[in-house]
Amino acid sequence: MQEVEIIGTFDSEETARIVAKALNAFFVWLMEGDRSEDVPAFFEDFGVTTEDFVVDEDDIDWPEAPRARVRGPKINITCETSQTPDAFQELLESLGAFEVESADDEAEAED
């Protein structure tokens, strides 16, 4: 398992803040929420069905919930995982990020 950082760039800092708030609520629900009830509509304001991104409890390998942080128009999602980086990238794209990359990709581009 490794710490991964996925970076999504949005059209504005305001949009990034709204998306990060929804992401963090979703991540906490994945770790602690009651799965016997309906999935909360975290992403419906963005035209995305939250249920499409729910990870089965058995597939969660995170010791702690992922965290989405805003830096200008960018959101950085950090998490210790070996299984879900691609899902994070797909989720950011679905929520409107026009560019998504891992921090490893960004570091390689600078070299």
C-alpha positions as CSV (number, residue, x, y, z in Angstrom):
1,M,0.0,0.0,0.0
2,Q,1.2,3.5,-0.8
3,E,0.2,7.0,-0.3
4,V,-1.3,8.4,-3.5
5,E,-2.2,11.9,-4.4
6,I,-4.6,12.6,-7.3
7,I,-4.9,16.2,-8.5
8,G,-8.0,17.5,-10.3
9,T,-8.1,21.0,-11.9
10,F,-11.5,22.8,-12.0
11,D,-12.7,26.0,-13.6
12,S,-12.5,28.0,-10.4
13,E,-11.6,27.9,-6.7
14,E,-15.2,28.2,-5.8
15,T,-16.1,25.1,-7.8
16,A,-13.2,23.2,-6.3
17,R,-14.4,24.1,-2.8
18,I,-17.9,22.9,-3.5
19,V,-16.6,19.6,-5.0
20,A,-14.1,19.0,-2.2
21,K,-16.9,19.4,0.4
22,A,-19.0,16.8,-1.4
23,L,-16.0,14.5,-1.8
24,N,-15.1,14.7,1.9
25,A,-18.6,14.0,3.0
26,F,-18.7,11.0,0.6
27,F,-15.4,9.6,1.9
28,V,-16.5,9.8,5.5
29,W,-19.8,8.1,4.5
30,L,-17.9,5.3,2.8
31,M,-15.9,4.7,6.0
32,E,-18.5,5.2,8.6
33,G,-21.9,5.5,7.0
34,D,-24.9,3.2,7.3
35,R,-24.9,1.1,4.2
36,S,-28.3,-0.5,5.0
37,E,-30.0,2.8,4.0
38,D,-30.1,4.6,0.6
39,V,-26.9,6.1,-0.6
40,P,-26.9,9.9,0.1
41,A,-27.0,12.1,-3.0
42,F,-23.5,13.7,-2.5
43,F,-22.9,14.4,-6.2
44,E,-26.4,14.9,-7.8
45,D,-25.8,18.7,-7.9
46,F,-23.0,17.9,-10.4
47,G,-25.2,15.6,-12.5
48,V,-23.4,12.5,-11.2
49,T,-25.1,9.5,-9.6
50,T,-23.3,8.9,-6.3
51,E,-24.2,5.2,-6.4
52,D,-21.9,4.7,-9.4
53,F,-18.9,5.5,-7.3
54,V,-19.7,3.6,-4.1
55,V,-16.9,1.2,-3.2
56,D,-17.8,-2.1,-1.6
57,E,-16.7,-2.3,2.0
58,D,-14.5,-5.3,1.3
59,D,-12.7,-3.3,-1.4
60,I,-11.7,-0.5,0.9
61,D,-8.1,-0.8,1.9
62,W,-7.7,2.7,3.4
63,P,-6.6,2.9,7.0
64,E,-8.2,6.3,7.1
65,A,-10.7,8.1,4.9
66,P,-9.2,9.9,1.8
67,R,-9.0,13.7,2.2
68,A,-9.8,16.3,-0.5
69,R,-8.0,19.6,-0.1
70,V,-8.4,22.7,-2.2
71,R,-5.4,24.7,-3.5
72,G,-6.8,27.4,-5.8
73,P,-8.8,25.7,-8.6
74,K,-7.2,22.4,-7.8
75,I,-8.3,19.5,-5.5
76,N,-5.7,17.2,-4.1
77,I,-7.1,13.8,-2.9
78,T,-4.6,12.0,-0.7
79,C,-5.1,8.4,0.5
80,E,-3.1,5.3,1.5
81,T,-4.4,2.7,-1.0
82,S,-3.3,0.1,-3.5
83,Q,-6.7,-0.4,-5.1
84,T,-8.5,2.9,-5.8
85,P,-6.4,5.6,-7.5
86,D,-8.1,5.1,-10.8
87,A,-11.5,5.4,-9.2
88,F,-10.5,8.7,-7.7
89,Q,-9.4,10.0,-11.1
90,E,-12.6,8.9,-12.7
91,L,-14.6,10.5,-10.0
92,L,-12.8,13.8,-10.3
93,E,-13.4,13.8,-14.1
94,S,-17.1,13.0,-13.6
95,L,-17.4,15.9,-11.2
96,G,-16.1,18.4,-13.8
97,A,-12.3,18.4,-13.5
98,F,-10.8,19.3,-16.9
99,E,-7.4,17.9,-16.0
100,V,-6.7,15.0,-13.7
101,E,-3.3,13.6,-12.9
102,S,-1.5,11.8,-10.1
103,A,1.3,13.7,-8.2
104,D,3.7,11.1,-9.5
105,D,2.7,12.1,-13.1
106,E,3.3,15.7,-12.3
107,A,6.7,15.1,-10.7
108,E,7.8,13.1,-13.7
109,A,6.8,15.9,-16.0
110,E,9.0,18.3,-14.1
111,D,12.0,16.1,-14.4
